[in-house]
Amino acid sequence: MHVNAASRVTKAAKAIPLLSSGDRMNQPDFHARYLKCPANEKWELVGGIVYMASPLGLTHSLYDGEVGLILELYRCSTPGVQVLHGATAILGMASEPQPDLGLRIEPEYEGRSRTVKDYVEGPPELLVEIAHSTRSLDLHQKRVDYQRAGVLEYLVVATEEPELHWFDFRTSRKLRQDRKGIYRSKVFPGLWIDGRALLELNSARVIDALQQGLVCPAHTTFVRRLESARKRKS
């Protein structure tokens, strides 16, 4: 009996179907099937619908690196924040995407997401998508999904237009650049991005704008707030 029971369990496990684009399912079922997929496949669950990611080209890689540079430099000057690079985020019962990039406040600093079994669970404060061949998905289904999950800001770098779309979900409005072409995050004070420089992949100007943001009074206040939160958690 014991052998037969074990055999039935093994057969049932093998019988779990793999993922297919357009499937509809909940997050636990998606996650279980994803774990059985080949390691070189990238799948996402957005609004309860399964999507298979396309191969990433050079353009995507270049912009991913440029935005990653900005976020990592910001992290170096801001204790308690963490940069996400393609990390799986479990955002709810119908959502398990792998955003290109993200910035979150760590749980120890009273951030809104948690780390569970090496995955991010709950909404990071900022998510970023590089939209080269995925513009429609990034600007529509993912935007709705991320807003519903409680993400606070969402940046889409549309490389073909080219244009930045920076959504402030708390006000349901887009962030606008100032007269100098600088976008300023409201969730992460001091995170300043020169829009044109980013789209032109001009790292020197990108870094210059960020450095100006990192010495602004709002960033200093934000750092103190994070440090105070850490002390309360200790």
Backbone as CSV, one residue per row, in Angstrom:
resi,resn,N_x,N_y,N_z,CA_x,CA_y,CA_z,C_x,C_y,C_z
1,MET,0.830,-1.202,0.000,0.000,0.000,0.000,0.865,1.252,0.000
2,HIS,1.904,1.213,0.806,2.773,2.381,0.909,3.457,2.673,-0.427
3,VAL,3.923,1.601,-1.116,4.588,1.767,-2.406,3.614,2.307,-3.448
4,ASN,2.407,1.751,-3.469,1.417,2.211,-4.439,1.044,3.668,-4.216
5,ALA,0.897,4.051,-2.943,0.554,5.429,-2.627,1.649,6.371,-3.092
6,ALA,2.905,5.990,-2.856,4.029,6.824,-3.284,4.064,6.925,-4.798
7,SER,3.740,5.817,-5.466,3.728,5.810,-6.926,2.666,6.744,-7.474
8,ARG,1.492,6.747,-6.830,0.414,7.633,-7.284,0.805,9.092,-7.122
9,VAL,1.473,9.426,-6.000,1.916,10.801,-5.768,2.916,11.226,-6.833
10,THR,3.866,10.321,-7.149,4.878,10.626,-8.160,4.237,10.867,-9.518
11,LYS,3.287,9.997,-9.892,2.616,10.152,-11.178,1.816,11.436,-11.226
12,ALA,1.185,11.800,-10.091,0.390,13.029,-10.041,1.282,14.240,-10.224
13,ALA,2.474,14.183,-9.601,3.406,15.305,-9.721,3.870,15.470,-11.158
14,LYS,4.154,14.311,-11.821,4.607,14.372,-13.201,3.494,14.836,-14.136
15,ALA,2.236,14.638,-13.711,1.101,14.965,-14.562,0.787,16.454,-14.578
16,ILE,1.395,17.239,-13.690,1.136,18.675,-13.669,1.564,19.264,-15.008
17,PRO,0.652,19.874,-15.738,1.008,20.409,-17.070,1.939,21.604,-16.964
18,LEU,2.755,21.784,-18.002,3.634,22.938,-18.040,2.837,24.171,-18.449
19,LEU,3.497,25.312,-18.440,2.818,26.569,-18.724,2.670,26.794,-20.225
20,SER,1.663,27.571,-20.561,1.425,27.951,-21.945,0.880,29.373,-21.964
21,SER,1.368,30.199,-22.887,0.915,31.587,-22.962,-0.597,31.641,-23.125
22,GLY,-1.216,32.533,-22.345,-2.660,32.694,-22.401,-3.409,31.883,-21.372
23,ASP,-2.718,30.950,-20.689,-3.372,30.198,-19.625,-3.881,31.154,-18.555
24,ARG,-4.972,30.791,-17.916,-5.493,31.554,-16.780,-5.415,30.687,-15.540
25,MET,-4.837,31.221,-14.488,-4.691,30.456,-13.252,-4.347,31.385,-12.097
26,ASN,-4.339,30.815,-10.905,-3.956,31.603,-9.735,-2.452,31.492,-9.496
27,GLN,-1.955,32.313,-8.587,-0.509,32.370,-8.353,0.072,31.065,-7.812
28,PRO,-0.537,30.397,-6.847,0.058,29.140,-6.371,0.197,28.082,-7.470
29,ASP,-0.834,27.947,-8.321,-0.742,26.973,-9.410,0.339,27.382,-10.411
30,PHE,0.388,28.673,-10.723,1.416,29.167,-11.645,2.811,28.876,-11.108
31,HIS,3.022,29.169,-9.831,4.351,28.986,-9.240,4.770,27.516,-9.286
32,ALA,3.829,26.624,-8.967,4.144,25.192,-8.978,4.529,24.727,-10.379
33,ARG,3.837,25.220,-11.387,4.152,24.820,-12.760,5.456,25.468,-13.241
34,TYR,5.666,26.714,-12.819,6.874,27.427,-13.242,8.128,26.700,-12.771
35,LEU,8.070,26.155,-11.571,9.229,25.455,-11.023,9.604,24.226,-11.849
36,LYS,8.671,23.711,-12.634,8.940,22.527,-13.448,9.371,22.872,-14.876
37,CYS,9.356,24.175,-15.213,9.738,24.589,-16.561,11.258,24.580,-16.721
38,PRO,11.752,24.475,-17.940,13.200,24.562,-18.173,13.767,25.861,-17.611
39,ALA,14.995,25.817,-17.129,15.592,26.974,-16.448,15.762,28.178,-17.357
40,ASN,15.843,27.964,-18.650,16.070,29.079,-19.572,14.781,29.765,-20.011
41,GLU,13.637,29.311,-19.506,12.365,29.928,-19.851,11.951,30.929,-18.785
42,LYS,11.423,32.078,-19.219,10.928,33.090,-18.290,9.433,33.270,-18.511
43,TRP,8.680,33.051,-17.453,7.236,33.187,-17.499,6.787,34.204,-16.459
44,GLU,5.654,34.843,-16.713,5.090,35.786,-15.755,3.579,35.570,-15.667
45,LEU,3.047,35.827,-14.493,1.603,35.814,-14.289,1.170,37.246,-14.018
46,VAL,0.368,37.792,-14.923,-0.078,39.187,-14.818,-1.598,39.215,-14.916
47,GLY,-2.240,39.634,-13.839,-3.692,39.674,-13.842,-4.331,38.320,-14.078
48,GLY,-3.679,37.265,-13.610,-4.219,35.925,-13.750,-3.976,35.278,-15.096
49,ILE,-3.223,35.942,-15.982,-2.931,35.417,-17.316,-1.438,35.143,-17.436
50,VAL,-1.081,34.024,-18.039,0.310,33.606,-18.187,0.906,34.210,-19.465
51,TYR,2.101,34.767,-19.322,2.833,35.330,-20.446,4.233,34.734,-20.465
52,MET,4.708,34.372,-21.668,6.084,33.933,-21.816,6.902,35.105,-22.350
53,ALA,8.013,35.406,-21.689,8.841,36.535,-22.097,9.583,36.242,-23.391
54,SER,9.749,37.279,-24.212,10.506,37.154,-25.454,12.004,37.219,-25.152
55,PRO,12.842,36.713,-26.051,14.289,36.864,-25.871,14.661,38.339,-25.770
56,LEU,15.636,38.651,-24.938,16.030,40.044,-24.706,17.147,40.442,-25.659
57,GLY,16.957,41.568,-26.337,17.946,42.051,-27.287,18.925,43.027,-26.662
58,LEU,19.824,43.538,-27.481,20.863,44.460,-27.022,20.265,45.761,-26.495
59,THR,19.253,46.296,-27.180,18.650,47.553,-26.735,18.113,47.436,-25.323
60,HIS,17.397,46.358,-25.069,16.871,46.124,-23.726,18.009,46.058,-22.715
61,SER,19.070,45.366,-23.052,20.201,45.214,-22.146,20.838,46.557,-21.812
62,LEU,20.995,47.409,-22.818,21.636,48.707,-22.596,20.815,49.582,-21.654
63,TYR,19.513,49.636,-21.872,18.672,50.471,-21.005,18.518,49.866,-19.621
64,ASP,18.480,48.562,-19.555,18.434,47.899,-18.250,19.673,48.261,-17.437
65,GLY,20.822,48.266,-18.104,22.061,48.625,-17.411,22.079,50.077,-16.973
66,GLU,21.545,50.968,-17.807,21.555,52.399,-17.472,20.648,52.695,-16.277
67,VAL,19.447,52.125,-16.284,18.554,52.328,-15.140,19.124,51.639,-13.905
68,GLY,19.699,50.466,-14.098,20.323,49.778,-12.971,21.433,50.593,-12.352
69,LEU,22.214,51.298,-13.183,23.271,52.178,-12.678,22.691,53.247,-11.766
70,ILE,21.606,53.867,-12.200,20.962,54.916,-11.400,20.503,54.360,-10.055
71,LEU,19.814,53.246,-10.095,19.259,52.691,-8.859,20.350,52.217,-7.904
72,GLU,21.414,51.634,-8.444,22.492,51.158,-7.575,23.238,52.326,-6.934
73,LEU,23.461,53.402,-7.682,24.106,54.582,-7.096,23.220,55.200,-6.020
74,TYR,21.922,55.193,-6.260,21.000,55.704,-5.239,21.066,54.829,-3.984
75,ARG,21.088,53.527,-4.188,21.171,52.609,-3.049,22.417,52.848,-2.216
76,CYS,23.537,53.115,-2.889,24.800,53.314,-2.174,24.740,54.506,-1.217
77,SER,23.874,55.472,-1.496,23.775,56.666,-0.667,22.531,56.671,0.206
78,THR,21.776,55.566,0.187,20.500,55.547,0.905,20.357,54.241,1.673
79,PRO,20.725,54.217,2.943,20.626,52.974,3.718,19.182,52.507,3.825
80,GLY,19.011,51.197,3.725,17.672,50.642,3.897,16.901,50.434,2.615
81,VAL,17.528,50.719,1.451,16.845,50.442,0.184,17.602,49.343,-0.553
82,GLN,16.894,48.648,-1.391,17.447,47.479,-2.079,17.015,47.516,-3.542
83,VAL,17.963,47.246,-4.441,17.672,47.225,-5.870,17.304,45.800,-6.282
84,LEU,16.267,45.682,-7.094,15.841,44.391,-7.619,16.219,44.300,-9.095
85,HIS,16.844,43.196,-9.474,17.234,42.964,-10.867,16.546,41.694,-11.357
86,GLY,15.387,41.849,-11.965,14.677,40.685,-12.498,14.188,39.716,-11.445
87,ALA,14.027,40.174,-10.217,13.599,39.286,-9.135,12.100,39.009,-9.220
88,THR,11.727,37.763,-8.997,10.316,37.403,-8.950,9.634,38.135,-7.812
89,ALA,8.451,38.690,-8.099,7.669,39.397,-7.081,6.286,38.759,-7.002
90,ILE,5.947,38.250,-5.852,4.618,37.671,-5.645,3.723,38.781,-5.122
91,LEU,2.824,39.257,-5.978,2.042,40.455,-5.650,0.604,40.155,-5.257
92,GLY,0.192,38.921,-5.357,-1.182,38.585,-4.996,-1.576,37.244,-5.581
93,MET,-2.836,36.895,-5.427,-3.315,35.584,-5.880,-3.378,35.457,-7.395
94,ALA,-3.219,36.579,-8.114,-3.266,36.509,-9.584,-2.055,37.160,-10.215
95,SER,-0.980,37.303,-9.436,0.145,38.092,-9.939,1.482,37.577,-9.443
96,GLU,2.337,37.172,-10.386,3.716,36.814,-10.079,4.605,37.215,-11.269
97,PRO,4.896,38.506,-11.394,5.742,38.976,-12.489,7.223,38.914,-12.124
98,GLN,8.069,39.187,-13.112,9.495,39.370,-12.894,9.891,40.710,-13.503
99,PRO,9.627,41.798,-12.793,9.944,43.128,-13.329,11.428,43.234,-13.669
100,ASP,11.724,44.036,-14.673,13.122,44.203,-15.061,13.952,44.738,-13.907
101,LEU,13.422,45.735,-13.223,14.142,46.371,-12.115,13.144,46.846,-11.067
102,GLY,13.646,47.121,-9.896,12.796,47.669,-8.848,13.635,48.265,-7.740
103,LEU,12.988,49.046,-6.920,13.641,49.631,-5.749,12.652,49.507,-4.601
104,ARG,13.107,48.882,-3.536,12.214,48.722,-2.402,12.900,49.127,-1.110
105,ILE,12.083,49.505,-0.145,12.575,49.741,1.212,12.600,48.388,1.906
106,GLU,13.711,48.049,2.503,13.859,46.742,3.127,12.897,46.594,4.312
107,PRO,12.453,45.365,4.592,11.505,45.141,5.687,12.002,45.684,7.030
108,GLU,13.315,45.590,7.258,13.876,46.061,8.529,13.770,47.581,8.683
109,TYR,13.487,48.264,7.592,13.326,49.716,7.612,11.868,50.103,7.375
110,GLU,10.981,49.169,7.697,9.535,49.352,7.581,9.074,49.448,6.133
111,GLY,9.733,48.664,5.265,9.278,48.575,3.885,7.981,47.790,3.785
112,ARG,7.343,47.853,2.640,6.016,47.285,2.461,6.045,45.850,1.952
113,SER,7.189,45.380,1.469,7.309,44.005,0.979,8.134,43.177,1.947
114,ARG,8.074,41.862,1.755,8.822,40.932,2.605,9.661,40.013,1.730
115,THR,10.566,39.291,2.360,11.340,38.268,1.660,10.897,36.913,2.181
116,VAL,10.337,36.094,1.298,9.819,34.781,1.687,10.412,33.729,0.745
117,LYS,11.205,32.812,1.303,11.846,31.758,0.508,12.618,32.339,-0.674
118,ASP,13.315,33.419,-0.442,14.162,34.072,-1.439,13.368,34.771,-2.538
119,TYR,12.078,34.984,-2.344,11.259,35.751,-3.271,10.759,37.015,-2.578
120,VAL,10.497,38.041,-3.375,9.859,39.245,-2.849,8.362,38.982,-2.794
121,GLU,7.775,39.194,-1.639,6.333,39.006,-1.477,5.731,40.318,-1.005
122,GLY,4.748,40.782,-1.731,4.168,42.085,-1.450,4.750,43.137,-2.379
123,PRO,4.135,44.314,-2.425,4.522,45.303,-3.439,5.778,46.098,-3.087
124,PRO,6.828,46.023,-3.915,7.943,46.964,-3.769,7.443,48.385,-4.014
125,GLU,8.157,49.357,-3.503,7.706,50.744,-3.653,7.794,51.233,-5.103
126,LEU,8.832,50.808,-5.840,9.024,51.245,-7.227,9.366,50.046,-8.100
127,LEU,8.690,49.922,-9.231,9.023,48.897,-10.216,9.323,49.567,-11.551
128,VAL,10.195,48.922,-12.343,10.632,49.479,-13.627,10.566,48.392,-14.696
129,GLU,10.037,48.746,-15.852,10.054,47.853,-17.006,10.708,48.575,-18.181
130,ILE,11.572,47.858,-18.902,12.146,48.362,-20.144,11.254,47.851,-21.273
131,ALA,10.531,48.768,-21.917,9.544,48.377,-22.925,10.133,48.540,-24.315
132,HIS,10.628,47.445,-24.861,11.131,47.474,-26.239,10.149,46.733,-27.152
133,SER,9.958,45.476,-26.880,8.965,44.715,-27.654,7.724,44.416,-26.817
134,THR,7.671,44.955,-25.594,6.583,44.626,-24.665,5.797,45.862,-24.247
135,ARG,5.798,46.900,-25.100,5.189,48.181,-24.721,3.725,48.041,-24.281
136,SER,2.928,47.335,-25.063,1.504,47.200,-24.759,1.286,46.518,-23.411
137,LEU,1.993,45.420,-23.186,1.865,44.706,-21.915,2.305,45.577,-20.754
138,ASP,3.436,46.257,-20.904,3.987,47.054,-19.811,3.110,48.258,-19.463
139,LEU,2.546,48.897,-20.476,1.777,50.118,-20.237,0.308,49.862,-19.916
140,HIS,-0.142,48.650,-20.106,-1.553,48.381,-19.856,-1.746,47.294,-18.796
141,GLN,-1.592,46.034,-19.167,-1.866,44.968,-18.198,-0.982,45.064,-16.963
142,LYS,0.317,45.289,-17.163,1.201,45.364,-15.997,0.928,46.615,-15.167
143,ARG,0.641,47.713,-15.834,0.333,48.943,-15.091,-0.873,48.731,-14.173
144,VAL,-1.915,48.135,-14.703,-3.109,47.862,-13.898,-2.787,46.882,-12.776
145,ASP,-2.032,45.847,-13.101,-1.684,44.816,-12.123,-0.854,45.401,-10.984
146,TYR,0.154,46.198,-11.319,1.014,46.772,-10.292,0.260,47.768,-9.419
147,GLN,-0.593,48.567,-10.033,-1.369,49.528,-9.243,-2.315,48.804,-8.293
148,ARG,-2.963,47.763,-8.783,-3.879,46.997,-7.938,-3.144,46.355,-6.764
149,ALA,-1.903,45.935,-7.002,-1.131,45.245,-5.957,-0.623,46.187,-4.873
150,GLY,-0.602,47.501,-5.141,-0.149,48.446,-4.134,1.228,49.029,-4.371
151,VAL,1.813,48.779,-5.569,3.072,49.442,-5.922,2.819,50.951,-5.937
152,LEU,3.779,51.729,-5.467,3.561,53.174,-5.343,3.943,53.946,-6.602
153,GLU,5.069,53.579,-7.221,5.496,54.235,-8.450,5.915,53.181,-9.474
154,TYR,5.705,53.525,-10.741,6.002,52.577,-11.821,6.603,53.347,-12.987
155,LEU,7.835,52.983,-13.346,8.548,53.642,-14.438,8.647,52.692,-15.630
156,VAL,8.171,53.151,-16.774,8.303,52.409,-18.018,9.217,53.202,-18.942
157,VAL,10.325,52.588,-19.333,11.249,53.207,-20.287,10.913,52.636,-21.663
158,ALA,10.170,53.414,-22.444,9.766,52.981,-23.782,10.868,53.358,-24.760
159,THR,11.572,52.373,-25.278,12.786,52.640,-26.050,12.517,52.972,-27.513
160,GLU,11.376,52.583,-28.040,11.108,52.824,-29.456,10.525,54.217,-29.713
161,GLU,9.849,54.806,-28.706,9.228,56.120,-28.933,10.240,57.238,-29.177
162,PRO,11.286,57.467,-28.414,11.534,56.976,-27.053,10.901,57.946,-26.035
163,GLU,10.519,57.404,-24.859,9.834,58.228,-23.870,9.827,57.524,-22.523
164,LEU,9.787,58.331,-21.470,9.619,57.788,-20.129,8.170,57.970,-19.695
165,HIS,7.616,56.934,-19.086,6.278,57.012,-18.492,6.452,56.669,-17.017
166,TRP,6.320,57.658,-16.163,6.540,57.444,-14.727,5.226,57.695,-14.010
167,PHE,4.625,56.619,-13.522,3.307,56.694,-12.905,3.416,56.818,-11.382
168,ASP,2.673,57.766,-10.836,2.530,57.906,-9.391,1.154,57.344,-9.052
169,PHE,1.116,56.110,-8.590,-0.159,55.449,-8.364,-0.931,56.039,-7.193
170,ARG,-0.269,56.746,-6.310,-0.974,57.337,-5.176,-1.884,58.474,-5.619
171,THR,-1.523,59.140,-6.697,-2.344,60.234,-7.211,-3.013,59.882,-8.539
172,SER,-2.680,58.682,-9.062,-3.194,58.249,-10.377,-2.802,59.220,-11.486
173,ARG,-1.639,59.824,-11.333,-1.124,60.741,-12.346,0.307,60.354,-12.709
174,LYS,0.766,60.887,-13.828,2.154,60.699,-14.214,3.028,61.766,-13.562
175,LEU,4.261,61.372,-13.230,5.247,62.364,-12.825,5.709,63.117,-14.073
176,ARG,5.880,64.413,-13.955,6.310,65.239,-15.072,7.714,65.756,-14.834
177,GLN,8.459,65.902,-15.894,9.806,66.457,-15.782,9.728,67.959,-15.524
178,ASP,10.739,68.507,-14.854,10.774,69.946,-14.623,11.354,70.652,-15.849
179,ARG,11.588,71.945,-15.736,12.052,72.719,-16.892,13.432,72.290,-17.367
180,LYS,14.177,71.612,-16.506,15.498,71.122,-16.886,15.444,69.681,-17.393
181,GLY,14.246,69.144,-17.483,14.110,67.773,-17.978,14.357,66.699,-16.940
182,ILE,14.254,67.087,-15.654,14.533,66.141,-14.570,13.235,65.594,-13.986
183,TYR,13.164,64.266,-13.886,12.063,63.607,-13.185,12.501,63.377,-11.739
184,ARG,11.586,63.608,-10.791,11.921,63.447,-9.370,10.920,62.505,-8.710
185,SER,11.416,61.397,-8.213,10.556,60.447,-7.512,9.978,61.088,-6.258
186,LYS,8.713,60.803,-5.995,8.087,61.271,-4.764,8.212,60.250,-3.643
187,VAL,8.383,58.989,-4.016,8.517,57.929,-3.014,9.945,57.837,-2.500
188,PHE,10.917,58.054,-3.398,12.331,58.003,-3.032,12.953,59.382,-3.263
189,PRO,12.847,60.263,-2.284,13.420,61.610,-2.435,14.897,61.543,-2.822
190,GLY,15.277,62.388,-3.771,16.658,62.402,-4.237,16.892,61.523,-5.451
191,LEU,15.922,60.684,-5.800,16.039,59.866,-7.003,15.621,60.733,-8.191
192,TRP,16.606,61.434,-8.732,16.378,62.344,-9.851,16.916,61.705,-11.127
193,ILE,16.120,61.733,-12.168,16.536,61.147,-13.444,16.374,62.165,-14.564
194,ASP,17.473,62.424,-15.260,17.449,63.271,-16.446,16.875,62.426,-17.582
195,GLY,15.636,62.735,-17.969,14.940,61.904,-18.934,15.646,61.789,-20.268
196,ARG,16.048,62.914,-20.837,16.706,62.881,-22.147,18.044,62.157,-22.058
197,ALA,18.783,62.405,-20.979,20.081,61.744,-20.828,19.921,60.233,-20.745
198,LEU,18.904,59.787,-20.028,18.669,58.353,-19.925,18.333,57.768,-21.292
199,LEU,17.445,58.421,-22.024,17.048,57.903,-23.331,18.200,57.925,-24.328
200,GLU,19.139,58.846,-24.124,20.317,58.913,-24.992,21.461,58.052,-24.470
201,LEU,21.228,57.379,-23.349,22.260,56.556,-22.696,23.516,57.363,-22.403
202,ASN,23.284,58.601,-21.970,24.378,59.500,-21.620,24.650,59.369,-20.121
203,SER,25.506,58.434,-19.768,25.723,58.107,-18.354,26.260,59.277,-17.548
204,ALA,27.117,60.093,-18.144,27.710,61.216,-17.411,26.628,62.178,-16.946
205,ARG,25.696,62.521,-17.841,24.619,63.428,-17.461,23.629,62.768,-16.514
206,VAL,23.400,61.479,-16.708,22.515,60.735,-15.811,23.064,60.780,-14.389
207,ILE,24.355,60.535,-14.240,24.984,60.529,-12.919,24.983,61.930,-12.313
208,ASP,25.216,62.934,-13.143,25.231,64.311,-12.652,23.878,64.690,-12.049
209,ALA,22.780,64.339,-12.730,21.451,64.658,-12.214,21.189,63.934,-10.898
210,LEU,21.571,62.663,-10.836,21.350,61.903,-9.613,22.155,62.482,-8.456
211,GLN,23.391,62.867,-8.703,24.224,63.430,-7.638,23.619,64.711,-7.078
212,GLN,22.987,65.500,-7.933,22.301,66.698,-7.454,21.138,66.314,-6.535
213,GLY,20.428,65.262,-6.904,19.327,64.818,-6.063,19.787,64.289,-4.717
214,LEU,20.935,63.636,-4.709,21.415,63.020,-3.470,21.885,64.021,-2.430
215,VAL,22.109,65.275,-2.829,22.520,66.303,-1.862,21.373,67.248,-1.539
216,CYS,20.179,66.972,-2.035,19.045,67.846,-1.733,18.558,67.571,-0.319
217,PRO,17.976,68.566,0.346,17.490,68.388,1.730,16.480,67.258,1.883
218,ALA,15.656,67.038,0.867,14.636,65.990,0.970,15.269,64.610,1.109
219,HIS,16.397,64.384,0.431,17.069,63.093,0.556,17.657,62.931,1.949
220,THR,18.231,63.975,2.478,18.780,63.919,3.842,17.695,63.570,4.843
221,THR,16.539,64.197,4.697,15.410,63.917,5.590,14.940,62.481,5.441
222,PHE,14.918,61.990,4.212,14.489,60.619,3.943,15.428,59.616,4.604
223,VAL,16.728,59.852,4.515,17.709,58.965,5.137,17.504,58.925,6.645
224,ARG,17.254,60.062,7.243,17.020,60.108,8.691,15.765,59.333,9.059
225,ARG,14.745,59.437,8.207,13.506,58.712,8.465,13.722,57.212,8.403
226,LEU,14.505,56.770,7.436,14.808,55.344,7.329,15.602,54.859,8.540
227,GLU,16.577,55.633,8.945,17.394,55.251,10.106,16.555,55.187,11.375
228,SER,15.596,56.096,11.519,14.707,56.080,12.686,13.814,54.843,12.648
229,ALA,13.355,54.472,11.446,12.528,53.281,11.314,13.297,52.038,11.706
230,ARG,14.566,51.993,11.321,15.417,50.854,11.659,15.581,50.727,13.171
231,LYS,15.746,51.850,13.837,15.901,51.834,15.291,14.624,51.340,15.972
232,ARG,13.475,51.718,15.422,12.220,51.260,16.016,12.059,49.751,15.857
233,LYS,12.602,49.206,14.778,12.505,47.768,14.539,13.490,46.959,15.388
234,SER,14.562,47.636,15.834,15.613,46.930,16.595,15.125,46.512,17.973
